Amino acid sequence: MKKTIALLAVAAALIPAAAVAEQGQLTPYLSGKLGFIYSVPETFRNLDLIGGSAAVAIGVNYQHHLDFNIRQEIEAGYAVAGGNHSSVQTLSGMANMYFDFGHHRLRPYVGAGLGISEVYMNPKNVTAYSSFGLNWGLYAGLNYTLGRYWIADLGLKYTEAETKAIDVPTWGITLGARTRF
């Protein structure tokens, strides 16, 4: 099941906006997000880790003449979670794609992403280690247009860093802002 979801995330991240739209307007943007995360690393099922995340992205918004937008972005993210004298840190680079629905100030969205990550794990009573691997994510949320150039974002996300040493599934709530230029 995880491999199927990862393949769907890959497909969604690789579809170019120009291939799915006939007319519209391309607008570049910058975004930033802060979040609250919860993680239970696969190898250490007894660890419930709570922490925070931060991400910045640069992307392109494609305004379609129908009732949706397509956004593609490259994102750099950092997450750290801890508990029970253990911690996990994830540094990631992602290619994300989002679909925004409607033409109102408040707009729902869904998205998927694929990338790479380095996971640094420091479990209680075990030697710390780090490992590189695949990172994928699924996203949903609401955008709120604040003005011509600013958009606020409240989102839910599920990401999973899959490395040779450990798999780290993470659930999160994010709050962010995006500026168009």
C-alpha positions in Angstrom: 0.0 0.0 0.0 2.8 2.4 0.9 4.5 1.8 -2.5 1.2 2.5 -4.3 0.7 5.8 -2.5 4.3 6.7 -3.2 3.9 6.0 -6.9 0.7 8.2 -6.9 2.6 11.0 -5.3 5.4 10.6 -7.9 2.8 10.8 -10.7 1.1 13.9 -9.2 4.5 15.7 -8.7 5.7 15.1 -12.2 2.6 16.2 -14.2 3.5 19.6 -15.7 0.9 22.4 -15.4 1.1 23.2 -19.1 0.1 19.6 -20.0 -3.2 19.8 -18.1 -4.4 23.3 -19.0 -5.1 25.1 -22.3 -5.4 28.7 -21.3 -4.5 30.7 -18.2 -1.9 32.8 -16.4 1.4 31.7 -14.8 2.3 33.5 -11.6 5.5 32.8 -9.6 5.4 32.7 -5.8 7.3 32.3 -2.6 5.9 30.5 0.5 6.7 29.7 4.0 5.1 27.4 6.5 5.4 26.5 10.2 3.8 23.4 11.7 3.1 21.1 14.6 4.0 17.4 13.9 3.4 14.0 15.5 5.6 11.1 14.5 6.0 7.4 15.4 9.1 6.0 13.7 8.5 2.4 12.3 11.5 0.9 14.1 10.6 2.4 17.5 6.9 1.8 17.8 7.0 2.7 21.5 8.1 6.3 20.7 5.4 9.0 20.3 7.4 12.0 19.1 5.9 15.6 19.1 7.6 18.6 17.5 7.6 21.3 14.9 8.4 21.8 11.3 9.4 24.7 9.0 9.5 24.9 5.2 10.1 27.4 2.4 9.2 27.0 -1.2 9.4 28.7 -4.6 6.8 27.8 -7.2 4.5 28.6 -10.0 0.7 29.1 -9.8 -1.2 28.3 -13.0 -4.6 30.0 -12.9 -6.9 28.0 -15.1 -10.1 29.5 -16.7 -12.1 26.7 -15.0 -12.6 26.5 -11.2 -9.2 25.4 -10.2 -5.5 26.4 -9.9 -2.5 24.2 -10.3 0.6 24.9 -8.2 4.0 23.4 -8.6 6.8 24.1 -6.2 10.2 23.1 -5.0 10.3 23.0 -1.2 13.1 22.7 1.5 11.9 21.6 4.9 13.1 20.8 8.4 11.3 18.9 11.1 12.3 17.9 14.6 10.3 15.9 17.1 11.1 14.4 20.5 9.9 12.6 23.5 10.9 10.0 26.0 14.6 11.1 25.8 14.6 10.4 22.0 14.5 12.6 19.0 14.3 12.5 15.2 15.2 15.3 12.8 14.4 15.3 9.1 15.9 17.6 6.4 14.0 17.3 3.1 13.8 18.6 -0.5 10.5 18.1 -2.2 8.8 18.6 -5.5 5.1 19.3 -4.7 2.0 19.8 -6.8 -1.3 21.2 -5.5 -4.8 21.6 -7.0 -6.8 24.6 -5.6 -10.5 24.5 -6.2 -12.9 27.4 -6.8 -12.5 31.2 -7.4 -13.4 32.5 -3.9 -11.3 34.0 -1.2 -11.5 30.7 0.8 -10.3 27.8 -1.4 -9.7 24.2 -0.5 -6.8 22.3 -1.9 -5.2 18.8 -2.2 -1.7 17.9 -3.2 1.1 15.4 -3.3 4.9 15.6 -3.3 8.0 13.5 -3.8 11.6 14.2 -2.7 14.6 13.1 -0.8 15.4 13.4 2.9 18.1 12.9 5.5 16.8 11.5 8.8 18.9 11.8 12.0 17.6 9.5 14.7 18.7 9.7 18.3 16.7 7.0 20.2 17.0 6.4 23.9 19.7 3.9 24.9 20.7 3.3 21.2 23.5 4.9 19.2 22.4 7.9 17.1 22.5 7.5 13.3 21.5 9.2 10.1 20.2 7.9 6.8 19.2 9.2 3.3 16.1 8.1 1.4 12.9 8.8 -0.4 10.4 11.3 1.1 6.8 11.6 -0.1 3.7 13.4 1.1 0.0 14.0 0.8 -1.6 17.4 1.6 -5.0 19.0 2.1 -6.1 22.4 3.4 -7.6 25.8 2.9 -6.2 28.9 1.2 -7.5 32.3 2.1 -6.7 35.3 -0.2 -5.7 38.3 1.9 -5.1 40.7 -1.0 -3.7 40.8 -4.4 -0.3 39.5 -3.5 -0.8 37.5 -0.2 -2.5 34.2 0.6 -2.7 32.5 4.0 -2.7 28.7 4.2 -3.9 26.3 6.8 -3.1 22.7 6.0 -2.9 19.1 7.0 -0.1 16.8 5.8 1.1 13.3 5.9 4.7 12.7 5.0 6.9 9.6 5.2 10.7 9.5 5.0 11.7 6.0 3.9 15.4 5.3 4.4 17.3 2.0 4.6 17.7 2.4 8.3 14.2 3.7 9.3 10.8 4.8 8.1 9.4 8.0 9.7 5.7 8.6 9.1 4.7 12.1 10.2 1.3 13.8 10.6 1.2 17.6 10.8 -0.8 20.8 10.9 0.7 23.8 9.1 0.1 27.5 9.0 1.7 29.5 6.2 1.8 32.4 3.9 2.4 32.7 0.1 3.3 35.9 -1.8 2.9 36.2 -5.6 5.1 38.4 -7.7 
